[in-house]
Amino acid sequence: MLWALAGSPSCTKSDSAPAKDEGGSKASLEADDGTPAAAAEATPALPEAQGVLDRATEAMGGKAAIARVQSFHYRGTIDMVGHNIHGDLEIWWEAGDFYMEQKVPGIGTMRAGKRGDEIWAEDPIHGRRRLFGVEAEQHAWASSVLLAAEWKRYFERAQTVAERTVDGKRIYDVRLESGSGLEVVMSFDAESGLQVGQGFEQVTPMGKQPFEVRFEDYRDVDGIKLAYRQVIDAKIQQVVQEITEVEINPAIDESRFAMPRGEGVDVVVAPDAPPEDAPENGAEPGPS
């Protein structure tokens, strides 16, 4: 899950390709048995994306264990690397709906939530907004307990696009594509099957911003594996999120997921929402 909605595979480039034999000798053109070098040294076919995603699901605990997670609550910390800025993170999730709150001294409080079809966000710069279009779409898939297991709910196509070597480990990159044009690249350890990264361009009111995230420190929690540490690279800033406390299947007050109304703050519409859908002063959008 990418709760900071800031994130994905921040991996290094794969090993360089073998150097070419500029001399054009027969040895460079044929294998020992006379097979053309192009055939003898052909890159093995990449594994099917669905197989990589299925293996990731099993590595996380399996579909049955994941299906038992009906709700969760966790607390964590946020550190902005190099700036001595620290904050707290708390998230509640139930059946696809969620509420997330980040408190960072000197910056302020950032909140986001989803209840049914209504997705919203609030921060010190843009205020409180109901989200629409691709911005809402990104928040929706980011709330998935395990995107590898239910990617078809949010995306139309999956393709394995690369095999790389990072720190001596083989990594498979799987690209997910939605009908709206959104793309997410998920990276998996070829040996363990666990997801090690994720990357995409986050859509914001100020445009698109590339993010990369590393998932580290996996631990077993009630039969599933959770990455307790996420290292988020936003190019101009690196942020580290760490889980400090987890509750699986706690009772949750669903009212906390809903977008707050009133409180002296007008609700504004996201830039890509149709004009006729624009809510005014926290009112619900009119019929289309």
Secondary structure by P-SEA (a helix, b strand, c coil): ccccccccccccccccccccccccccccccccccccccccccccccccaaaaaaaaaaaaccaaaaaacccccccbbbbcccccccbbbbbbbccccbbbbbbbccccbbbbbccccccccccccccccccccaaaaaaaaaaccccccccccccccccccbbbbcccbbbbbbbbbcccbbbbbbbbccccccccbbbbbbbccccbbbbbbbbcccccccccccccbbbbbcccbbbbbbbcccccccccccccccccccccbbbbbccccccccccccccccccc
